Amino acid sequence: MYVSHLSLVDFRSYAGVDVELDRGVTSLVGPNGQGKTNLIEALGYVATLSSHRVPSDAALIRSGAARAVVRARVVRDDRSRLIEIEITAGKANRARINRSPVPRPRDVLGILRTVLFAPEDLALVKGDPDGRRRFLDELAVLVSPRMVGVFGDYDRVLRQRSALLKSAGAASRGSRGGADLRTLDVWDAKLAETGAQILSARHALVGALYQHVASAYEQVSGGQGAAHMTYRSSLDAALEPPSSPADGDDATPADGGVAPDVELLEARLMEAMGRLRGKEIERGVCLVGPHRDDLVLELGKLPAKGYASHGESWSLALALRLASYRLLTQHDGPDWVSDWGVDGEPVLVLDDVFAELDTKRRNRLADLVAGAGQVIVTAAVASDLPEQLAGTRLEVADGQVTRVP
């Protein structure tokens, strides 16, 4: 899989630009603030329908424009497909495949897969749990695009249930208003139904990623320490005694990517919400579910957050991305992945990463990614790029992208 052409209209800083891309390594070189990351962001948007930089699509539209258009031609197995996404502020986005409209923008998901390395990745190790949850959820969508609908449904149910709990909590404290708690059972069931699918997918991903992360960390760090990861579920705290491996809520990720039973997880979520209902009404928030979970990262026997050095944190963040790439390119996958295939090697994107790394880590990372089908790298200066990533070079300046002979 590779992207042969990228076209933008009124996207970020670009009024219009067309970029031809090659297989192998392509580097985008130019001073900061010239639009390199905007090109990378556009590629990622085609793959995920979201930005790694901002939560709202409105910021993607060039100032003064009514809409933005991103087009990418994706080649896979000698078959070419043109994806076009129209982003309009305050309205539903629209998408086309080979010029034909599709019912929903999410129907383009799975045609292009990207794995992005970016400076923001350091937050995967040092930041809050929401970034690590997002890492797992974005990967889940890449390997099984149907999950985007599950995440959307869960978010809607969570908002509705949270509003009901908040209203009930206010009523119990004597404030005006109230809530019909007869509907809470309905929202409990819906939250458990969608939440169980997310929990099952996340557990399977952590299990499938575990050995890849350990191996990639050893390679990037030069064999300095061992990386471990576990999934910490809010169910463990809500249910006593803690669930056992047989219950499907095992935090140990050595299951090779086998998804825990969804029906069992659904029943346990219902049980946990039943036990916590009084506390949830008192506090006005949902206290159990995938929105309160965390991906725990460790180096040796210590949590990486708070203990890992800057270099160790970078090595671990890179290992998570490398593990994602390897998972997406392996020839077989967990049973829960419905559309796994050997032809889905993702496009690797490295956005200004090498400037953050010391020479040894630069070279190790370059060695690990240089053989990928398509690698797109950005750098402020060409000297930041390791020799292993010599290839096509494009200069980015003043809204123009120029191929260097």
N, C-alpha and C positions, 0 to 999 in steps of 0.2 A: 504494500500500500504506500502511495505517496501522493502529494499534492503537486500538480503540474502548473497550476495557475491560481493566483489570488487577485481578486479585483475588489476595490472598495469605493463606495460613493458616499460622501458625507459621513464617514465613520471617523470619530475622534478628530484628529488634526487634518485628515485627508479630505479635500474636496473631491478628489478622484485620483486613483492610482491603480496601475496594472503591473503585476509582478510575475515573471516567469520563474519557476522553481525547478530544480533538477533532483534526480535521485542522488543518494550519497549525501555529502556534507555541503550545506550552503551557509555562509556567514553573512550576517547583516552588520556592517561596521559603520559607525558614525558617532559624533558627539552626543552626549545626553540631551534629551529634549527634542530630538529631531524626528521621532516617530517610529523607532525600531520596535519598541514594546507594543505600540498600537497594532503593528502588523501581526505580532505574535498573539496578541489578545484576540484579533479577528479570527485567526486560525482556531484558537481555543473555543471561540464562541460557536463556530460551525460544528465542532465536535461535541460540545456540552450544552449549548444554548445558555451559557452563563459566562460571566467575566471573572477572572481570578483577581481582579483589582477592585471592582465596585459591585455592590449588591443590586443596583438598579440599572436597567437598560437605558434609562434616559441620559445618563452620562456618556453613553457611547455615540450619541448623535452630535454631529458637529454643531457648534454654536451658530444659531441662526437658521439652521436647516430643520425641515419638518420630519425628516426620516433619514435613516441610513440603510444602505444596502451592502451586504457582504456576499461575494460569490467565490466559490472555490471549486476547482475541477479536481476530482479525486480519481486516481487510477488504481485499480485493483484487479489482478488477474487479466491484465490487458483490456479490461472493461473500464470505460471512462464515464463518470457521472458528474454532472454539474449541479451543485447545491447552491441555492440562492435563498437568502434570508433577508426579509425586509423588516426593519425595526422602526416602529412608530411610537413616539411618546404618547402615553395615555390611551393607546389602543392596542388591540391584540396584534402580535406579530404575525407575519405571513411567510410561508416557505414554498419553494418549488424544487422539484427534482427534474432535471433535463427539461426545463421550461414549463413543466406541467405542475399546477398547484396541487398541494397535498392537503388533506383535511385539517391536520394539526401540525404546527412546527416541529413537535417532538417526533414526527414520523421520519425526520432526517437523521435521528440519532442512530449511531451504529455504522453509518456509511464511512465517516472519518473518525479515527481514534487518535488522540494525542496524549502524550505524557509530557508534562511541563515541569521543568526545573526552573525555579525563580528565587530571587532573594527572599521573598515572603515565606519560603519553605522553612526557614529557621523557626518560625512560629509553630510549626508542627511539633517541635521538640520543646521549645521554651514557652509557648503560648498556652491559652486556655483550652479546655476540652472541646469546645465547639469547632475549632479548627481541625482537630483530629477526627471528630465525627464527620465533618464535611469531607475530609480526605477519603474515608471509607465509603461514604455515600456517593461521591463522584466516581470512584472506582467501580462501585456496584452498577452505576448507570452505564459505564463504558463496557462492562462485560455482559450486561443484560439490560438493554435500553428500556424494557417494560417497567423497570424499577422507578423510573422518573414519575410515572403515574402513582405508584405506591407512596413515594415521598410527598407528592402533592396532596394526596388524600389525607395522609397522616397530619400534615401541617394544618390543613383546614379543620380536621376533627379536633386537633389539639387547641386551636384558637377558640373553637366553639365551646369545648369542655372547660377551658380555662376561664372563659367569660362567665359561664354558668357557676363555676365554683366561686369566682370573685363576687358575683351577685349574692350567692348563698351566704358567703362569709360576711358580707356587709349586712345582710338581713339578720344574721345571728347576733351581730353586735348592736342591733337596734337602729341601724341606719335606715334611711328611706329605701324603698324598693325591696325586691325579694326575688326568689327564683323558684320555679316549679321543679323540685328535685325528682319528680316522677320521670323526667326526661333524662336524668343523669345515667340511669341504667342503659339507655339507648346509646349515649355517647361513650360510656364505658365499653360497650361491646364493639363499637366502631373503632375506638382507639386500640383495643386489644387485637382486633382483626388485622389492621394495618401495621400496628407496632410489632406483632409477631413476625410478619414477613420481613420487616427491616432487621429485627434481631437475628433471624435465621440467616439472612444474607450477610450481615456483618460478621457473625461467628464463622461462617464458611470462608469469608474473605481473610479473616485473621489467621485461620488455620492454613489456608492456601499460601498466604504471604510469609508465614513464619520463617521457614527455612530460607526463602529468597532474601529476606531482610538480614538474617544472620550472615549469609554468605556475602551479600553485597557490602555490609558494614566491614567485614573482615578485609575485603578487597580494597575498599576506599580508604580505610584507616591504616592499611598496611599491617593488619594483624594485631592491632592494639586493642585488646578487650573483646568482649562478646556482647552482642545485642540480643535482647529478648523483648517480646511483646505479648500482652494479654488483653483480653476484652473484659472490662469491668462493668457489669450490668447493675442498674439500680434494683433489679429484682433480688440480688444477693442480700441487700440491706433490708428490703421490704419483707422478705419471707424468712421465717425462722422455723427449723434450722436452715442454714444455707443450702441451696439446691445442690444435688450431687451430679456427677457426670452423667448418670443414667437419666437425669431429669432434663437434659438438653441445655442447661444453663451453665455449663462448665466454662470457667474462665481460662482453662488451659488450652492453648491453641494448637496442640499437637494432633489434630484430627485429620490433617491432610486436606482440609477444605470441605468436609462433609457438613451439610446444612442440618442443624438441629430441627427436630420435628416442629412444624409450624403450629399444628393444633395443640400440642403440649405447651408451647410457649404462649399461645393465646389463652389457654386455661390458667396458666400461672400469672399472666398479666391481670386477668379478671380477679383472681384471688388476691393479688397484691393491692389492686385498687379498692377491693372490698375492705381489706384490713386498714387501709390508710384513709378511708373516706372522711372520717372525723377530722383528722389532721389537715387534709386537703381543703375541706370547707373552712376550717379555722384560718388557714393561711391564704386561701384563695388561689392556689396554684396546683398543678399536676405534679405529684411527687415521685411518680414512677413511670418509666417508659424510655424508649431509645433516646429521647431528647435530653436525658439526664445521665447518659452513660459516658464512658471514656475509654480511649485506647491507651493503655499504660505501656510506656516505653522504658526499658531498663538497660543499663550498661553494667555488666557484671551482676551484682546483687543490689545495686542502688538505682533509684529512679533517675532517669536522664534529666528531667526537669529539676533544676536546682542544684544538681551535682555535676553534670557534664560540663566540660570546658567548652570554649567557643569552637575549637576545632573538632572536638568530639560531637558536639551538637550538629555541626555542618555535615560531618560524616554520616550521622544517623539520619538526618533529613534526606541526604542524597540516597542513602540506602533504601528509604521508603519509596522513592521515585523509581530507582532501579528495580526494586522488587515488583513494583506495579508493571513496569515494562516487561519484565520476564514472565510475569503471570499472564499478561495479555498475548505473549508470543509463544507460550508453550503449546505443544501439539494436542494436549487434552486438558480438560478443565473439570472443576467440580460438577457433579450431576445437576446442581440447581441452575447452571448456566444453560440457557435455552439456545443460544445462538453462537456458541463457541466455535472457532474454526482456526485452521492453521494459516489462513491467508489474511488474518487480521492484524499483522504486525503494525503497531501504532507508529505514528510520526513522533520522533523525539525532538523536543524543543527545549533549548537551554538559553534562558534569558538573562544575560549579564551575570552568569553564575561564576565564571572563572575569575573575575575581579575580586570575588569574596574569598577565594581559596589560596592557600600557600602552594608553592611550586609542586611539591610532592602530590598533594591531593589533586591539583590540576591534571597532572600527567596520568594519575591512576584513573580518574574519571574519564579523561579523553581516551585512554586505552579501552575502557569498558564500553564506550558508546560509538567509537569510530566505525565499527562494522555494521551499524544499523542501516536499514534500507533507506531511510531519509532522516537526516539530522539537520535541524535549523538552529543556528547559534547567533546570538547577538553579543556585541562587544563595543565599548566606546573607542578602543584603540586596537589595532590589529595585533599588537604585541601581547595582548592578554590571551590570545588564542594559542593553544599548544600546537606543535607541528603536526601531531597526529590528525588534526582536524582541518588540514589544508584541503581546499576544494573550491567550489564556486564562491566568489566574493561579490557582494552587492554593497555599494556605498549608499547610505541614507543621509540626506541633507536637504533642508529647505523644502520638505514635502515631495522630494524626488527620490526615486530608487534607480541607481545606475549600476549596470554590470561592469565589473572591472575586468579588462581583457587578461 
